[in-house]
Amino acid sequence: MTPAHFPPTDTPSAALSQVTLRYPKGPTVLNALDWQLLPGQVVGLLGRNGAGKTTLLETLLGLREPEAGTVTLFGQDAQHLDDATRARIGYVPQESDLFEAFTPPQLLAYFQSFYPRWNTAKVEGLMSRWAIPRDQIIRKLSGGQKQRLSIIRALAHEPDLLVLDEPVASLDPTGRRDFLRELVGDVMDRGATVVFSTHILSDLERVAFNVAFLSQGRIALQAPLDELLDDVRAFTGSVTELAGLMARLGLQPLKRTPLEAGRERLLARLPAGVTLPTGLAADRLNLDDLFTELT
Ligand SMILES: Nc1ncnc2c1ncn2[C@@H]1O[C@H](COP(=O)(O)OP(=O)(O)OP(=O)(O)O)[C@@H](O)[C@H]1O
């Protein structure tokens, strides 16, 4: 589907090139990582606990300075954004960063003052639909209500790049469905870029047109989810037979797992229309399997 109002541009909303980041006395979390997010893309970021999803999203936003590599947002150095570019970005962190002594309307009014664009109708609609208490101070809201408010705040200024770190973690199933619908509507209408990390794979199946797998400090694979479910196969056979097959078809293995007796299991994307040798097992994988294999 083509976004309706987005001006054509080749500039990625976010681009990371050869980014390496290590915490002092800690592990190397990002390791020469390359990643691009384009206008109109909705990307679900997947990775195991501790894989570095939060670190990656914070680095992408310029909140952490990498040891090596470059990060740009709309073509600008992420560490030195001008105000206009900063206003194009929305962020929902994993931990609530709302001012706890404010009421929700006070909080929203405060943030509104920073942005040239603010969609009051959208804010009011979501406040009502998500039943956010207006007179209660934020400290007294439930975890899910705080998360919803944080999402409303991030959607209100209609960012061109929306970054969400586990945005649905404390939402109930209705809240998740509603939020995801809002997200997709927003992106489709405005050609915005959305990236969100999640552990809830069924949510990705509803909305994430693209999935990115973070593993060992790199984006191991990013592609539209429906393509991955169609193309990625697990081949099982002798090492020699599979090496021959990969060479003949020009395929790059995504993962190899040695088995006994000179055999192996190998994951690769199989182009449409390729006829496989008879007797060769090539199984499809569901999203759970892909997560287990690629992260
Ligand atoms: N401030 C910090 N100082 C030192 N090490 C850190 C810090 N923050 C995170 N780490 C380490 O960096 C690695 C990546 O953490 P990060 O929070 O980015 O992972 P994650 O994929 O978001 O995890 P989760 O899914 O559990 O939220 C972990 O090994 C973590 O212990």
Ligand as a Chemical Component Dictionary entry (heavy atoms), coordinates in Angstrom:
data_LIG
# 
_chem_comp.id                   LIG 
_chem_comp.type                 NON-POLYMER 
_chem_comp.pdbx_formal_charge   0 
_chem_comp.three_letter_code    LIG 
# 
loop_
_chem_comp_atom.comp_id 
_chem_comp_atom.atom_id 
_chem_comp_atom.alt_atom_id 
_chem_comp_atom.type_symbol 
_chem_comp_atom.charge 
_chem_comp_atom.model_Cartn_x 
_chem_comp_atom.model_Cartn_y 
_chem_comp_atom.model_Cartn_z 
_chem_comp_atom.pdbx_ordinal 
LIG N1  N1  N 0 23.311 0.645  31.787 1  
LIG C1  C1  C 0 23.894 -0.546 31.578 2  
LIG N2  N2  N 0 25.129 -0.831 32.040 3  
LIG C2  C2  C 0 25.739 -2.013 31.815 4  
LIG N3  N3  N 0 25.178 -3.023 31.119 5  
LIG C3  C3  C 0 23.934 -2.821 30.620 6  
LIG C4  C4  C 0 23.228 -1.577 30.838 7  
LIG N4  N4  N 0 22.027 -1.664 30.222 8  
LIG C5  C5  C 0 21.971 -2.897 29.673 9  
LIG N5  N5  N 0 23.113 -3.588 29.912 10 
LIG C6  C6  C 0 23.429 -4.959 29.432 11 
LIG O1  O1  O 0 23.407 -4.905 28.005 12 
LIG C7  C7  C 0 22.760 -6.049 27.470 13 
LIG C8  C8  C 0 21.570 -5.625 26.626 14 
LIG O2  O2  O 0 20.551 -5.055 27.446 15 
LIG P1  P1  P 0 19.212 -4.445 26.830 16 
LIG O3  O3  O 0 18.399 -3.913 27.961 17 
LIG O4  O4  O 0 19.554 -3.526 25.736 18 
LIG O5  O5  O 0 18.539 -5.771 26.214 19 
LIG P2  P2  P 0 17.017 -6.049 25.781 20 
LIG O6  O6  O 0 17.093 -6.878 24.538 21 
LIG O7  O7  O 0 16.258 -4.761 25.686 22 
LIG O8  O8  O 0 16.480 -6.922 26.990 23 
LIG P3  P3  P 0 14.968 -7.223 27.498 24 
LIG O9  O9  O 0 14.269 -7.975 26.398 25 
LIG O10 O10 O 0 15.215 -8.079 28.684 26 
LIG O11 O11 O 0 14.314 -5.903 27.820 27 
LIG C9  C9  C 0 22.401 -6.924 28.671 28 
LIG O12 O12 O 0 23.440 -7.863 28.818 29 
LIG C10 C10 C 0 22.370 -5.964 29.819 30 
LIG O13 O13 O 0 22.731 -6.609 31.012 31 
# 
loop_
_chem_comp_bond.comp_id 
_chem_comp_bond.atom_id_1 
_chem_comp_bond.atom_id_2 
_chem_comp_bond.value_order 
_chem_comp_bond.pdbx_ordinal 
LIG N1  C1  SING 1  
LIG C1  N2  SING 2  
LIG C1  C4  DOUB 3  
LIG N2  C2  DOUB 4  
LIG C2  N3  SING 5  
LIG N3  C3  DOUB 6  
LIG C3  C4  SING 7  
LIG C3  N5  SING 8  
LIG C4  N4  SING 9  
LIG N4  C5  DOUB 10 
LIG C5  N5  SING 11 
LIG N5  C6  SING 12 
LIG C6  O1  SING 13 
LIG C6  C10 SING 14 
LIG O1  C7  SING 15 
LIG C7  C8  SING 16 
LIG C7  C9  SING 17 
LIG C8  O2  SING 18 
LIG O2  P1  SING 19 
LIG P1  O3  DOUB 20 
LIG P1  O4  SING 21 
LIG P1  O5  SING 22 
LIG O5  P2  SING 23 
LIG P2  O6  DOUB 24 
LIG P2  O7  SING 25 
LIG P2  O8  SING 26 
LIG O8  P3  SING 27 
LIG P3  O9  DOUB 28 
LIG P3  O10 SING 29 
LIG P3  O11 SING 30 
LIG C9  O12 SING 31 
LIG C9  C10 SING 32 
LIG C10 O13 SING 33 
# 
